[in-house]
Amino acid sequence: MRLASEERGFLKRLDMNLILVVLCLNLIGLINLYSATHGSATTVHMRLFWQQFVWLGLGWGVYFFMTLMDFNYWKKLCWLFYAANILALLAVPFIGKSFYGAKRWLDLGFFKYQPSETMKLALVLVIASLLSHKSIRHRLRLKDLIFPGLLLAIPFLLIVKQPDLGTSLLTLMIPGSLLIIVQPKKSILTSAIILAIIAGPIAWKFGLKSYQKNRVLNFLSPERDPRGTGYNSIQSKIAVGGGQIFGKGFMKGTQSQLEFIPERHSDFIFSVLSEEHGMLGSLITLVIFFALFLIGFNIAANAPNIFGSLVAAGSISLIFWHMFVNIGMVIGIMPVVGVPLPLLSYGGSSLLTTMMALGLISSVSYRRNIF
């Protein structure tokens, strides 16, 4: 009787709205991944669909583990998590595996681990831990941001060197979202904008590699190199536009089934969705994503303490910025930077990190009914 009562208590405290929305996105992801991989003649691509089931099973295991684990423990554990990720990033140049000209992965045998993915979540946790000690009644001063800035700079530089411009920028954008809650002084925000304007030309001249500059130029005008660096963007926009309102139908997308869309199982999975299910299918998916964001920020607003609020807000921001950059890249309003679409794209590191972030949000929600 006691076990049954405890089980009912556990189920009652779970945020079923959060679980339902995530399951909907999982289902959409599997449907589109099946189409993206089974249109290929290679068994390698077809195997990716079944591997995704394994990652989903592990991901949901991580989700419930993080839910049951008190999020407050991460206030101290986050420093160990951050250090472990820094060590992993330092190891990449020496023992990492190269794909498509970039060395970003560590081969663990059973799967290829991308440290930059989990690094983003580690940054959310350490920045949340630091900022939770500051009173939200007193706006942050410049000296309050020096140490957090250093914590951001180290992984940013390590990821840029891989090279991975898209992920490195996300390591700044995601923890930076936490400033919305802690509200720094306006002078700091003004200074940050001015520094960004100054840093832009300097980064273009000395920081970006030639292929990264080409990505930016091709974002502005993909037609300048339609068979080369502009190819991905052009083919993606053809697929998105070709879907029109209702789409061409499941597994009937010409761009995806004839393999014109590159990386259609990962970075360009939204192109497959748009072509086969049209504007209607795309809008439904976006509505589900925004339902997820509303649930996440509602949990952050009602968290039992400021650390929980920052953890939930930072975790949902991680998912939001990935979605924003990926879909922006697919429809041609942002440069192609190789960022996966959360819960829809194939990939172990990305999916497990996303489910861990969602588990943290669930943990905060689980404990707002206790305190």
N, C-alpha and C positions, 0 to 999 in steps of 0.2 A: 504493500500500500504506500509505504514511504517513497519507494523508487518511482512508482507511478505518479505520485504527487510532485516529486522533483522533476520528472520528465515533463509534466504539464507546465511547471514553472519555467523550465528551460525554453519550451516552445512558445510560451506566452511572452517571454521577454525578447525573443527573436524578432527582428524587424522584417516581417513577411513581405511588406511592400518592396523593400530593398532586394530581397531574395527573388521575388517574382520578376522585377525589372531586369536583374542580371541574367536570370534564366531565359527571358525573352531575347536578350542580346546574344546569349550563347546559341540559341536556336537559329537566329538569323545568321550568325557567323558560320555555323555548321552547314546550313543550306547553301550559302554562297561559296564556302570552301569546297563543298562536294562538286559544285558546278565548275569552279575554277581549276580543280585538280583532275577531275574525271574527263575533262575535254581533251586532256593531253594523252598522247600515245605512250608516254614514258611511265613505267611503273614507279619511278622515284616520286613523281608528282602525286600519283594516286595514293601512295603510301602515307603522304603527309596528312590526308584526311583522317586516316585511322590513328595516326600518331596524336592528332589533336584531341581525340577522345581520352587518351592517356593523360595529356596535359590538363584537360578539363577535370578529370577525376582527381588528379593531384592538386589542382587549383582549388577545388571545393573542399578538399581536405585541409588545405592551408587556410581557407576562409573560416571554417568552423574552429580550427585550432586558434586562430587569431581572435575570433569572437569570444571564446571561453577564457583566453588569456587576458587578464586585466591590462588595459592599455596604459595604465599608470606605471607599470613595470618598465615600459620603454623609455621612461624619463632618464633612467640610468643605463639600460641596455643599449640605447641608441648610440652611445659613444663607442662601444665595442663593435656594433654593426657598421658604423661609419669607418672605423679603423680597418675592419676586415675588407670592406669594399675598396678602400684606398690601396691596401696591399694587393688586392686582386687587379686593380687598374695598373699598378706598378709592374705586375707580373706579365701583363698583356704584351708589351713590346719584346719580351724575352722568350716567352713560351706560348704566346697566343697564336691562333690560327688565322690565316689571311683568306678573305673572300672578297672578290670584286675590287681588289687593290687596297683594301683596308684591313688592318689587324685589330679586331675588336672582341674576339671570342677566345675563351679558354676551353679546351677539349677535355671534358671530365669523363670521357668514355661513353657513358650512357646518354649524355647530351652535351651540346655546346652552350656554355654559359657566357652570357654577355654582362660583365660587371657594371657597365654604364647604366643598365636598366635598374638594377637594385640600388645603385648609387643615388638615383633620384629620390627613392623612398627614404634612404638613409638621411639625405639632406632635409627632407620634410621633418623627420623625427628630431634631428639635432637642432634645427632652427626653431622648431616648436618648443623644445626643451629650454633653449636659451631665452626665447621671447616670453615664455610662460612665467618667468621670474619678474618680468616688467609689468608694472601696473598699467592697465589700459586707460586709466584716468590721466596718465602723464605721457604725452607724446614722446616717441623715441628721439633721442638726440644723435648727432653724427657719431660720437664716441661709442654709443650703444651698438652701432652697426659695424664697427671695425672688425671684431672677432668673427661675427657671422659672415662678413664679407670675405675674410680669409678662408673660412671653411668652404665657401662656395668656390673661391678662386682655385684651390688645389685640384679638385676633380675636374673643374672646367678646363684647365690647362692640360691635364692628362688625357681628357677625352678629345680635345681639339687636336692633339698630337697623333691620334690613332689613324687617320683623321675622321672625325664624325661631327660635322658642324651642327647638324640638326639636333642631335642629342645634347651636345654641349650647351646650345642655347636654351634647351629645355631645363637643364640643370640650374639655370639662372631664373627662368620664367616661373617655374613651379614653386620654389621656396619664396620667390619674390611676391607671389600672390598672398602670402601670409601678412604682408605689410598692410593689406587692406583692413585687416582686423586690428592690428596694433597701432595703426595710424601714426606714422612718423610725421615730424614737423614739415610744413609745406616747403620750407627752405631746402630740406633734404631731397624732396621729390623734384623740385626745380633744378637743383644741382645735378641730380641723376639724369634728368632729361638733357641738360646742357652737355654733360660728359658723354652721353650716348651720341649726341650730334657731332661732337668733336672726334669721338672714337671711331665713328663710321668710316670717314675717309682714310684714317690711319690703318684701320683693319683691312680696308680694301687694298691699300698700297703694300702693306707689309705682312698682314696676317693670313689672308686668303690665298690658297693655292690656285693655280690656273683653272683647274676643272671646277673649283667652287665658284670662281668668277664667272665661268661659262654658264653655270646653273642659274646665277642671278640674271645674267644677260639674256639667257634663253627663257627665263620666266617673263621678262619684259617683252621678248620677241622670239618665241619658239621657232618661227619660220626661218630664222637666220641659219639654223643647222638642223633641218628636218630629219635627216638620216643619222644624225649623230646625237649630240647632247640634248637636242630639242625633241627627239623622237618620243620619249616617254610621255612628256606633257601633251604632245599632239594626239597620240593614240588614246590617251586617257580621256581627253576632252571629246574626241570622236565617239568613244564608248558612252560617255555620260549623255551627250546630246542625242545619240542614236536611240536611247531608250525612250525618249519622248515622255508621254504622260503615263502609260500603263506598262511600258517595257516590251521587250521582244519575247519574253517567256523564259521559264526555267531551262537552263542549258541550251538556249537558242540565241545567245548573244554572239554575233559574228566576231567582234573584236576579241572576246575572251576565248571562245571555242576554237578560233583559228590562230590563237596565240599571238595576236598583234600586241596585246597588253603585256608589258614586262612585269615580272614579280606580281602577277595577278592574285597569288595566294597570300601575299603579305602586304606590301606597301600599297598596292593598287586594288585591294579587295573591294573597296567602295565603287570602283569603276565597274566591276562585274555586277554588283548589286544594282547600280543605276541603269546599266544597259539592259539587264534582264527583267527588272521590276519597275523601271521607269521612275519618273518624278514622284509618283504616289508611294512606291516602295521606299524611296530615299527619304521622303518626308516622314513616313511612319517610323523609320529607323531613327531619324533625328529627334522626333517627339519622344521616343523611348529614352534616348540619351538624355534629353533635357529633363525628363521625369526623374532619371537617376541623379542628375545634378541638383534638382530641387530637393529630393529626399536627403542627399548628402549634406547640403547646406542647412537644411532644417535640423538635421542631427547635430551639426556644428553649433547652431544657434541655441540649442537646448542641452548642450553638453553639461555634465556635472561640474566641470572645472575648466579653467582657461587652457590648460594643456590639452584636454580632450577636444576642446573647440578648435584649437590650432591643428591638432593631428587630423581631425575629420575634414577641416577646410583644406588643409594641404594635400590630403589624400585624394579628395574629389577634384582638386585643381590639377593634380597629376593626370587624371583621366581626361579632364576637360581640355587641357592644352594639347595632349596627344591627339584627341579627336579633332580639335580646331586646326592644327597644323596638317594632319593627314588629309582631311577632307579639303582644306584649302589648297593643298598640293595637287590633289586629284582633279579638282575643277579649274585649276589654273590661276588661282588668286594668290598663290604662294609658290616659291621655288621648290623644286623636287629635292628633298633632303633625306629621304629614306626613314621616315618615322611610321611605325605600325599603327593601325587603328585598334584601340583597346577592345578586347573581347570578340573581335571579328577576324583580325589578321591571324595567320598561322605563326606560331613561335612559342617555345617553352619559356624563355626568360621573360618575355613581355607579358605572357598570360599569367605566369605565377606571380610576377610583381604586381600586376593589376589586381589579382585576387587577394594578394596580401594587403594591398591598399584598401580594398573593399572590406576585408576582414577587420582592419583597424577601425573603419567607420562603423561596422557592425558592433565591434567591441564597445565603442563609445555609446552607441544606441542601447546596447544591452544593459549598460550600467546606469543610464539615466533613469531607469525604472527601479534602481536599487537605492540610490542615495536620495 
